[in-house]
Amino acid sequence: MSVLSFSSNSTNEDAWSHARLAEEGVAYRVVNVLGSGFVKEPIDIKKLALLVRNADYAPRGFGALVMRFQTPRATVLLYRSGKFVVIGATSVVNAKLAAEKLISILKKVSFPCDSSPFVIRNVVGSTDVCFKIRLEGLARDHVRFSTVSGSLHARLSVRQLTREAFQYEPELFPGLIYRMLRPKCTMLIFISGKLVITGCESPDAGENALGTIYPVLLQYRLRDEYSEEEDEEQDTSDSMEIDL
């Protein structure tokens, strides 16, 4: 598994716009929005579970009341302390609506409902850049953006540093972890061209991250002949397995 840390140039002139990415058939899609808030008084979640439909509470298991909403489609985790977390929403709007629905339910059953502002903590998105990526080359060339400490940089040669910082082992995990500083997020990049972008504060930040990383990934695009060779090798290995 490889871990990289990357910061684009301050001008960010090379970043691709949403429209330009769309012309290439590349689209950013939000798959999960996580947000949290706080009811300002403790909640008797055991009692609440008896009063509310679609609510699950297992005292010996997970330490929160789980409420699953169909409209909007999202899940709310409510803790005794009053803290609640919204997960599973596919838009910021739906995450906020789920939080509002929770407060409305608490009010209807005469539970404490005075809450702090709901805050979006993490937006997870995914995309497919529609070409295969040379992850080994990406890891090797971006060694200077690694999260390895400065003292380790001083002690190790480039070859040693690459080996220590980028232990890209596809047989253990097929993706490369790429930490971007501007905008701040973490990416999982797969050789297939699929990306998962997490840690963003908004969908716009996720789209900006995609626009920033896309021209970088183009530099490590696998040529078609390489892909064909990989397919032939895979076919050969499959045939060998069948013969065995």
Secondary structure as UniProt FT lines:
FT   STRAND          2..7
FT   TURN            10..11
FT   TURN            13..14
FT   HELIX           18..23
FT   TURN            24..25
FT   STRAND          29..39
FT   HELIX           45..51
FT   TURN            53..54
FT   STRAND          55..56
FT   TURN            59..60
FT   STRAND          65..69
FT   TURN            70..73
FT   STRAND          74..78
FT   TURN            80..81
FT   STRAND          83..89
FT   HELIX           92..108
FT   TURN            109..110
FT   STRAND          119..128
FT   HELIX           135..141
FT   HELIX           143..145
FT   HELIX           150..155
FT   HELIX           158..165
FT   TURN            170..172
FT   STRAND          175..182
FT   TURN            183..184
FT   STRAND          185..190
FT   TURN            191..192
FT   STRAND          194..200
FT   HELIX           203..218
FT   TURN            219..220
FT   HELIX           224..243
//
